[in-house]
Amino acid sequence: VSAVDLSYDDAKMLAAAEASGEAVVYLDSDCEPDGPWHRELLAALRAHPDKSGVGGFTRYEGTGVIPALMSVMDFGFLFPVRERPLACYAFNNAAFHRRALIECPIARGPVRCGCFAHAQALLRRGTPMMLAPRVRVFHDLPPIVRERTRQGYDTIGACWANPRLPESRWLRLGIFSVPLFYAMRVALDWKRLAVGFRDLDLSVPGLCLAITLAPVLRLLDTYGMIRAFLVGKDAPAWGGLESAT
């Protein structure tokens, strides 16, 4: 199935539309499965016939503080790593009951990937995604500047896509809300690091260093947040600032 010129979410939905089986399973090309990935993912899906699907645990490859910290920043919604309903899932490591995905498709929005807004819609329907903690993949570590600025943009885009979020009320402050979003993200990083550092193979000294570095890296996010307010919600989804290197 050709996905040339399609957005990330449109390509995923095209796959679901063209499929003929009962399950649709997604793995991105920059992710390496750990163990018998597809069998464990399908087993988790079969264990939840009344849910929309299951999402596995994704983290960035590599050892040390930076891959662990970036994993928390980008996939922090997967912590704690235990079976539970997901408020957001990683589309690079997920499986759906095809009928559920067709009935509640991913809506187009001002972000590159609408998995957060989609997971919220599934929660409201009473058929959430479930975390399958044993289903793990290692994601290539992306360029830090590009990823952080894109994620900052998507922080604002998520509020445009889902005005029900508590922090969406800050949008009325415009660009002056950036410090509030920044503080919220740093606080979440610290909380998720404390809960999940062992799942990331971090030592206690590594945890302390990650806690120190989180506010520094999150400063890059503020560039993307500011850009979001400058271009507005009707602009095309943005892929982040490329670093000079």
Solvent accessible surface area in square Angstrom, and as a share of the most:
residue,aa,sasa,rsa
1,V,134,0.77
2,S,84,0.54
3,A,46,0.35
4,V,116,0.67
5,D,145,0.75
6,L,77,0.38
7,S,59,0.38
8,Y,50,0.19
9,D,15,0.08
10,D,32,0.17
11,A,29,0.23
12,K,18,0.08
13,M,33,0.15
14,L,51,0.25
15,A,39,0.30
16,A,0,0.00
17,A,60,0.47
18,E,108,0.48
19,A,33,0.25
20,S,115,0.74
21,G,42,0.41
22,E,155,0.69
23,A,37,0.28
24,V,10,0.06
25,V,53,0.30
26,Y,14,0.05
27,L,68,0.34
28,D,27,0.14
29,S,125,0.81
30,D,53,0.27
31,C,11,0.06
32,E,116,0.52
33,P,43,0.27
34,D,68,0.35
35,G,54,0.52
36,P,57,0.36
37,W,24,0.08
38,H,92,0.41
39,R,150,0.55
40,E,39,0.17
41,L,0,0.00
42,L,44,0.22
43,A,55,0.42
44,A,20,0.16
45,L,4,0.02
46,R,165,0.60
47,A,72,0.55
48,H,26,0.12
49,P,83,0.52
50,D,95,0.49
51,K,50,0.21
52,S,2,0.01
53,G,0,0.00
54,V,1,0.00
55,G,0,0.00
56,G,0,0.00
57,F,1,0.00
58,T,1,0.00
59,R,17,0.06
60,Y,3,0.01
61,E,79,0.35
62,G,42,0.41
63,T,129,0.75
64,G,43,0.41
65,V,24,0.14
66,I,58,0.29
67,P,15,0.10
68,A,0,0.00
69,L,0,0.00
70,M,0,0.00
71,S,1,0.01
72,V,0,0.00
73,M,3,0.02
74,D,12,0.06
75,F,18,0.07
76,G,1,0.01
77,F,42,0.18
78,L,0,0.00
79,F,14,0.06
80,P,45,0.28
81,V,26,0.15
82,R,136,0.49
83,E,104,0.47
84,R,35,0.13
85,P,71,0.44
86,L,1,0.00
87,A,46,0.35
88,C,9,0.05
89,Y,0,0.00
90,A,4,0.03
91,F,4,0.02
92,N,10,0.05
93,N,0,0.00
94,A,0,0.00
95,A,0,0.00
96,F,1,0.00
97,H,20,0.09
98,R,62,0.23
99,R,141,0.51
100,A,15,0.12
101,L,1,0.00
102,I,74,0.37
103,E,110,0.49
104,C,14,0.09
105,P,70,0.44
106,I,15,0.08
107,A,80,0.62
108,R,205,0.75
109,G,43,0.41
110,P,19,0.12
111,V,21,0.12
112,R,96,0.35
113,C,24,0.14
114,G,6,0.06
115,C,16,0.10
116,F,55,0.23
117,A,31,0.24
118,H,6,0.03
119,A,0,0.00
120,Q,30,0.14
121,A,24,0.18
122,L,1,0.01
123,L,65,0.32
124,R,121,0.44
125,R,126,0.46
126,G,50,0.48
127,T,40,0.24
128,P,11,0.07
129,M,0,0.00
130,M,18,0.08
131,L,1,0.01
132,A,7,0.05
133,P,33,0.21
134,R,181,0.66
135,V,3,0.01
136,R,67,0.24
137,V,0,0.00
138,F,67,0.28
139,H,24,0.11
140,D,68,0.35
141,L,66,0.33
142,P,19,0.12
143,P,62,0.39
144,I,52,0.27
145,V,41,0.24
146,R,81,0.30
147,E,12,0.06
148,R,0,0.00
149,T,1,0.00
150,R,27,0.10
151,Q,38,0.17
152,G,0,0.00
153,Y,1,0.00
154,D,19,0.10
155,T,17,0.10
156,I,0,0.00
157,G,0,0.00
158,A,21,0.16
159,C,2,0.01
160,W,47,0.17
161,A,39,0.30
162,N,5,0.03
163,P,99,0.62
164,R,167,0.61
165,L,19,0.09
166,P,93,0.58
167,E,32,0.14
168,S,13,0.08
169,R,127,0.46
170,W,50,0.17
171,L,37,0.18
172,R,192,0.70
173,L,85,0.42
174,G,23,0.22
175,I,66,0.34
176,F,169,0.70
177,S,0,0.00
178,V,11,0.06
179,P,86,0.54
180,L,73,0.37
181,F,0,0.00
182,Y,48,0.18
183,A,57,0.44
184,M,39,0.18
185,R,48,0.17
186,V,10,0.06
187,A,56,0.43
188,L,50,0.25
189,D,0,0.00
190,W,109,0.38
191,K,136,0.58
192,R,43,0.16
193,L,0,0.00
194,A,59,0.46
195,V,78,0.45
196,G,0,0.00
197,F,23,0.09
198,R,175,0.64
199,D,46,0.24
200,L,3,0.02
201,D,114,0.59
202,L,15,0.07
203,S,66,0.43
204,V,87,0.50
205,P,98,0.62
206,G,10,0.10
207,L,24,0.12
208,C,74,0.44
209,L,88,0.44
210,A,0,0.00
211,I,59,0.30
212,T,89,0.52
213,L,49,0.25
214,A,0,0.00
215,P,33,0.21
216,V,85,0.49
217,L,25,0.13
218,R,2,0.01
219,L,103,0.51
220,L,57,0.28
221,D,0,0.00
222,T,25,0.14
223,Y,101,0.38
224,G,0,0.00
225,M,1,0.00
226,I,65,0.33
227,R,83,0.30
228,A,0,0.00
229,F,41,0.17
230,L,133,0.66
231,V,66,0.38
232,G,25,0.24
233,K,121,0.51
234,D,140,0.72
235,A,26,0.21
236,P,121,0.76
237,A,47,0.36
238,W,36,0.13
239,G,40,0.38
240,G,11,0.11
241,L,72,0.36
242,E,113,0.51
243,S,40,0.26
244,A,116,0.90
245,T,167,0.97
